[in-house]
Amino acid sequence: MASIRELHKQLVRKERTAVEITTEALERIQALEPKLHSFLHVTADYALETARQVDDKIAAGETIGLLAGIPVGIKDNMCTQGIPTTCGSRILENFVPPYESSVTQKLKTAGVVMVGKTNLDEFAMGSSTENSGYQVTANPWDTSRVPGGSSGGSAAAVAAEECVVALGSDTGGSIRQPASLCGVVGMKPTYGLVSRYGLVAYASSLDQIGPFARTVEDAAILLGAIAGYDPKDSTSLNVEIPNYWKLLQPNFAPRGRLRIGVIKETFGGGLDSEVEEKVKTAIEMLQYLGAEIQIVSCPTFGYGLPAYYIIAPSEASANLARYDAVKYGIRTEKADNLVSMYKATRAQGFGTEVKRRIMLGTYALSAGYYDAYYLKAQKVRTLIKQDFEAAFEKVDVLVCPTSPTTAFKAGEKTDDPLSMYLSDLMTIPVNLAGLPAISVPCGFDSQKLPIGLQLIGKALREDLLLQVAHAYEQATEWHFTTPKL
């Protein structure tokens, strides 16, 4: 499937119609879904009607935006009015939101064609998309392997060309890690740059919506469409949003002015040797393109994982308390009183991983343990943020692997939660600090599985991150390679 700008040119030149482009995407979804399971809901009628509206505007001589008529997948934890939003959970299997999330409303206004809601780990809690209450998504490069998570459905859909771009959410790496494992571009913006209104909360101080794409340019276009201040979100940043894709250049300029820091704590124990080799080769390419490479230290980087698994479950235990079988969602019929209804419904509606994190969070916030766990984790979070700030006094961009491994076999880590949690070792500190980061493909291992390079930027420097990622992409050919399905 062509890029956003190529499809836009075809539409405005009347070489193709939006209905034809949408039909092609829907036919591919129909053909591939039996083995990929990327989508929980395919919105064919809705998509075709939206496409017809775009075609009518073109026929009437109206100007359309870049994203009008472009097939997009939406992670199923973003509210879509009149269209099911399940968060991959049985407790919300019949929930149809009465309102639209801010990001999907922006896309609707832009004329985007939503082809469906993508699969995810239940309530975005997971690193493999095996925790969905409905189905397990497969990696398009090897369907016996996972696509990463929690936004695995969106990553797999983009990699398999079931849609042009997609939205995911990133709480501890849930965009970047599946982007790495599926060989696509995935970006987690600065916390507050994109509205969270209508995003079903997992951990409110960490969650952030961002784009998946096959190229950096497409990611930049989609980010520009969803970023911006929203009075409905109290954490939304009131800042000017640049035209990200128009700022992209094929190389760095002038030579030697860009300083890139390699985080030394991300190399060594636990990092797959082939991943390390490809990432180091990518760093050499950045140097060849004109960047000054330095080794920098973020001493508390490794404490991100334990801090996250105190903070995120604590916030989740509070956020998920609303699913009580009274306001919305399923309600068990096997209850004699209110308390037993709460217990039975939550036992039936929540999956194992969600229950595990609720219990962890509730324990960490309980009397006598709050200071020992939650408060201490927040102090570590501050130290991690300070380490990043110190590093950015020396360099402009930080670089490290996105994931310590390539895609692992489905079922390989389901009985070992700690091993699964380590999948987000490289991505979590970025969320704790609220910084932007992007994962771009940088090669394949010996089993032909994708490897991702992670670039981390200062707050609100998405423009620079996208520029560096784009320059690297233009100098390599990884983004031209697609899975053979």
Residue pairs with C-beta under 8 A, 6 or more apart in sequence:
1 7
1 24
1 25
1 28
1 71
1 161
1 163
1 164
2 10
2 164
3 164
3 214
3 215
3 217
3 218
4 66
4 67
4 70
4 164
4 165
4 217
4 218
4 221
4 222
5 66
5 217
5 221
7 16
7 21
7 69
7 70
7 164
8 64
8 66
8 68
8 69
8 70
9 15
10 16
10 21
11 17
11 18
11 21
11 54
11 58
11 64
11 68
11 69
12 58
12 64
14 58
17 51
17 55
17 58
18 50
18 51
18 52
18 54
18 55
18 58
18 68
18 69
18 113
19 48
19 51
19 52
19 55
21 51
21 69
21 70
21 71
21 113
22 47
22 48
22 50
22 51
22 69
22 71
22 113
22 115
23 48
25 47
25 71
25 113
25 115
25 162
25 163
25 164
26 42
26 44
26 47
26 48
26 115
28 160
28 161
28 162
29 38
29 39
29 42
29 115
29 116
29 157
29 162
29 163
30 42
32 38
32 160
32 162
32 485
33 39
33 42
33 162
35 138
35 143
35 485
36 137
36 138
36 140
36 143
36 156
36 157
36 160
36 162
36 485
37 119
37 135
37 136
37 137
37 138
37 153
38 73
38 118
38 119
38 137
38 153
38 154
38 156
38 157
38 160
38 162
39 73
39 115
39 116
39 117
39 118
39 119
39 153
39 157
39 162
40 76
40 84
40 86
40 88
40 116
40 117
40 118
40 119
40 132
40 134
40 135
40 153
41 76
41 83
41 84
41 116
41 117
42 115
42 116
43 83
43 114
43 115
43 116
43 117
44 115
46 83
46 114
47 71
47 113
47 114
47 115
47 116
50 108
50 111
50 112
50 113
50 114
51 69
51 113
53 111
54 64
54 68
54 69
54 111
54 113
55 69
57 64
57 68
57 111
58 64
64 111
65 110
65 111
66 221
67 107
67 110
67 111
67 112
67 221
67 222
67 225
68 110
68 111
68 112
69 111
69 113
70 112
70 113
70 164
70 165
71 113
71 115
71 163
71 164
72 107
72 112
72 113
72 114
72 115
72 163
72 164
72 165
72 166
72 167
72 222
73 114
73 115
73 116
73 117
73 118
73 153
73 154
73 157
73 158
73 162
73 163
73 165
73 166
73 167
74 80
74 104
74 107
74 114
74 116
74 117
74 118
74 154
74 166
74 167
75 117
75 118
75 120
75 151
75 153
75 154
75 166
75 167
75 168
75 169
76 84
76 85
76 86
76 87
76 88
76 117
76 118
76 119
76 120
76 153
77 85
77 87
77 88
77 120
77 123
77 124
77 169
77 199
77 200
77 202
78 85
78 101
78 103
78 104
78 167
78 169
78 198
78 199
78 200
78 209
79 85
79 97
79 99
79 100
79 101
79 104
79 198
79 199
79 200
80 97
80 100
80 101
80 104
80 114
80 117
81 97
81 98
81 99
81 100
82 96
82 97
83 96
83 97
83 114
83 117
84 94
84 95
84 96
84 117
85 92
85 95
85 96
85 97
85 117
85 200
86 92
86 93
86 95
86 117
86 133
86 134
87 120
87 122
87 123
87 124
87 200
88 119
88 120
88 121
88 122
88 123
88 124
88 131
88 132
88 133
88 134
88 150
89 122
89 123
89 133
89 349
89 350
89 351
89 354
90 133
90 134
90 330
90 348
90 349
90 350
90 351
91 323
91 329
91 330
91 345
91 346
91 348
91 349
91 350
92 323
92 328
92 329
92 330
92 349
93 133
93 330
94 329
94 330
95 328
95 329
97 198
99 198
100 108
100 198
101 195
101 197
101 198
101 199
102 195
102 197
102 198
102 230
102 232
102 233
103 167
103 194
103 195
103 198
103 199
103 209
103 226
104 114
104 167
104 198
105 198
106 225
106 226
106 228
107 114
107 167
107 225
107 226
108 114
110 225
112 225
115 162
115 163
116 157
116 163
118 151
118 153
118 154
118 156
118 157
118 166
118 168
119 129
119 132
119 134
119 135
119 137
119 152
119 153
120 126
120 129
120 132
120 149
120 150
120 151
120 152
120 153
120 154
121 127
121 128
121 129
121 130
121 131
121 132
121 149
121 150
121 152
121 174
121 353
122 131
122 132
122 133
122 350
122 351
122 353
122 354
123 200
123 202
123 316
123 320
123 354
124 150
124 151
124 169
124 171
124 174
124 202
124 207
125 131
125 150
125 202
125 316
125 353
125 354
125 357
126 149
126 150
126 353
126 420
127 148
127 149
127 150
127 173
127 174
127 177
127 420
127 421
127 423
127 424
128 146
128 147
128 148
128 149
128 152
128 408
128 410
128 413
128 414
128 420
128 423
129 136
129 137
129 146
129 147
129 148
129 149
129 150
129 151
129 152
129 153
129 156
129 178
130 136
130 146
130 149
130 410
130 411
130 414
131 149
131 150
131 351
131 352
131 353
131 354
133 351
136 146
136 410
137 146
137 147
137 152
137 153
137 156
138 144
138 145
138 146
138 147
138 156
138 410
139 145
139 146
139 147
139 148
139 156
139 159
139 181
139 182
139 407
139 449
140 147
140 156
140 159
140 160
140 182
140 483
140 485
141 159
141 182
141 183
141 407
141 448
141 449
141 450
141 483
142 407
142 447
142 448
142 449
144 409
144 410
145 181
145 407
145 408
145 409
145 410
145 449
146 152
146 181
146 407
146 408
146 409
146 410
147 153
147 155
147 156
147 159
147 178
147 181
147 182
147 407
148 155
148 177
148 178
148 179
148 180
148 181
148 182
148 403
148 407
148 423
149 174
149 177
149 178
150 169
150 171
150 174
150 178
151 168
151 169
151 170
151 174
151 175
151 178
151 186
151 212
152 178
152 182
154 166
154 167
154 168
154 175
154 178
154 212
155 166
155 168
155 175
155 178
155 179
155 181
155 182
155 184
155 186
155 212
156 162
156 178
156 182
157 163
157 166
158 164
158 165
158 166
158 182
158 184
158 212
158 213
158 214
159 182
159 183
159 184
159 214
159 482
159 483
160 483
160 485
161 214
161 482
164 213
164 214
164 218
165 211
165 212
165 213
165 214
165 218
165 219
165 221
165 222
166 211
166 212
166 213
167 209
167 210
167 211
167 212
167 222
167 226
168 174
168 175
168 178
168 186
168 209
168 210
168 211
168 212
169 175
169 199
169 202
169 207
169 208
169 209
169 210
170 176
170 186
170 188
170 207
170 208
170 209
170 210
170 427
170 431
171 202
171 203
171 206
171 207
171 208
171 312
171 431
172 206
172 308
172 312
172 424
172 427
172 428
172 431
173 188
173 402
173 403
173 423
173 424
173 426
173 427
173 428
173 430
173 431
175 186
175 187
175 188
175 210
175 211
175 212
175 439
176 186
176 187
176 188
176 402
176 427
176 437
176 438
176 439
176 452
176 454
177 402
177 403
177 423
177 424
177 427
177 439
177 452
178 186
179 185
179 186
179 212
179 402
179 439
179 452
180 186
180 401
180 402
180 403
180 439
180 441
180 450
180 451
180 452
180 454
181 403
181 406
181 407
181 449
181 450
181 452
182 407
182 450
183 441
183 444
183 450
183 452
183 478
183 481
183 483
184 212
184 213
184 214
184 441
185 211
185 212
185 213
185 214
185 215
185 216
185 218
185 219
185 438
185 439
185 440
185 441
185 469
185 473
185 479
186 210
186 211
186 212
186 219
186 438
186 439
186 452
187 210
187 211
187 219
187 223
187 436
187 437
187 438
187 439
187 462
187 465
187 466
188 208
188 210
188 427
188 430
188 431
188 436
188 437
188 438
189 208
189 209
189 210
189 223
189 227
189 436
189 462
190 208
190 237
190 434
190 435
190 436
190 459
190 460
190 461
190 462
191 205
191 206
191 208
191 235
191 431
191 434
191 435
192 233
192 235
192 236
192 237
192 434
193 208
193 227
193 237
193 239
193 241
193 436
193 460
193 462
194 208
194 209
194 210
194 223
194 226
194 227
194 228
195 209
195 226
195 228
195 230
195 232
195 233
195 236
196 204
196 207
196 208
196 209
196 233
196 235
196 236
197 230
197 232
197 233
197 236
199 207
199 209
201 207
201 315
201 319
202 312
202 315
202 316
202 319
203 311
203 312
203 313
203 315
203 316
203 319
204 235
204 315
204 319
205 311
205 315
206 308
206 311
206 312
206 315
206 431
206 432
208 431
209 226
210 223
211 218
211 219
211 222
211 223
211 226
212 219
213 219
213 222
214 479
214 482
215 473
215 479
216 248
216 438
216 440
216 466
216 469
216 470
216 473
217 245
217 248
217 470
219 438
219 466
220 244
220 245
220 247
220 248
220 466
220 470
221 244
221 245
223 244
223 462
223 466
224 241
224 242
224 243
224 244
224 245
227 241
227 462
228 241
229 236
229 237
229 238
229 239
230 236
237 460
239 460
242 463
244 462
244 463
244 466
245 466
247 463
247 466
247 467
248 466
248 467
248 470
249 467
249 470
249 471
250 470
250 471
250 474
251 289
251 290
251 471
251 474
251 475
252 258
252 289
252 290
252 291
252 467
252 468
252 471
253 290
254 290
255 290
256 290
256 292
257 290
258 290
258 291
258 292
258 396
258 397
258 468
259 291
259 292
259 294
259 394
259 395
259 396
259 397
260 283
260 286
260 287
260 291
260 292
260 293
260 294
260 395
260 396
260 397
260 398
260 399
260 468
261 293
261 294
261 295
261 296
261 391
261 394
261 395
261 397
261 398
261 399
262 283
262 293
262 294
262 295
262 296
262 398
262 399
262 400
263 296
263 297
263 298
263 301
263 391
263 398
263 399
263 400
264 295
264 296
264 297
265 297
265 298
265 299
265 301
265 302
266 301
266 400
266 401
266 426
267 276
267 400
267 401
270 404
270 422
270 425
271 401
271 404
272 404
272 405
272 406
272 445
274 406
274 445
274 446
274 451
275 401
275 403
275 404
275 405
275 406
275 445
275 451
276 401
278 442
278 443
278 444
278 445
278 451
278 453
279 399
279 400
279 401
279 442
279 451
279 453
281 442
281 443
282 399
282 442
282 443
282 453
282 472
282 476
283 293
283 399
285 472
285 475
285 476
286 293
286 399
286 468
286 472
287 293
288 475
289 471
289 472
289 475
291 468
294 394
294 395
296 391
296 394
296 395
296 398
297 387
297 391
298 384
298 387
298 388
298 391
298 398
298 429
299 387
300 380
300 383
300 384
300 387
301 384
301 387
301 429
302 425
303 380
303 383
303 384
304 384
304 425
304 428
304 429
304 432
305 421
305 422
305 424
305 425
305 428
306 377
306 380
307 377
307 378
307 380
307 381
307 384
307 432
308 377
308 424
308 428
308 431
308 432
309 360
309 421
310 360
310 364
310 373
310 374
310 376
310 377
311 374
311 377
311 378
311 381
311 432
312 357
312 361
313 357
313 358
313 360
313 361
313 364
314 360
314 361
314 364
314 365
314 374
315 361
316 354
316 357
316 358
316 361
317 357
317 358
317 359
317 360
317 361
317 362
317 365
318 361
318 365
320 350
320 354
320 358
323 329
323 345
323 346
323 349
323 350
324 342
324 345
324 346
325 331
325 332
325 341
325 342
325 345
325 346
325 349
329 345
329 349
330 345
330 348
330 349
331 341
331 345
332 341
332 344
332 345
332 348
334 344
335 341
335 344
335 345
347 355
350 358
353 417
356 417
363 369
363 373
364 370
364 373
364 374
364 377
365 374
381 432
381 433
384 429
384 432
384 433
385 432
385 433
385 434
388 398
388 429
388 433
388 435
388 456
391 398
392 398
392 458
396 457
396 458
396 461
396 464
397 455
397 456
397 457
397 464
397 465
397 468
398 455
398 456
398 457
399 453
399 454
399 455
399 456
400 426
400 454
400 456
401 426
401 451
401 452
401 453
401 454
402 426
402 427
402 439
402 452
402 453
402 454
403 423
403 426
403 427
403 451
403 452
404 422
404 423
404 425
404 426
405 423
406 445
406 447
406 449
406 450
406 451
407 449
407 450
413 419
413 420
413 423
414 420
426 454
427 437
427 454
430 436
430 437
430 456
434 459
435 456
435 457
435 458
435 459
436 456
436 457
436 459
436 460
436 461
436 462
436 465
437 454
437 455
437 456
437 457
437 465
438 454
438 455
438 465
438 466
438 469
439 452
439 453
439 454
439 455
440 452
440 453
440 455
440 469
440 472
440 473
440 478
440 479
441 450
441 451
441 452
441 453
441 478
441 479
441 481
442 451
442 452
442 453
442 472
442 476
442 478
443 450
443 451
443 478
444 450
444 451
444 478
444 481
445 451
450 478
453 472
455 465
455 468
455 469
456 465
457 464
457 465
458 464
473 479
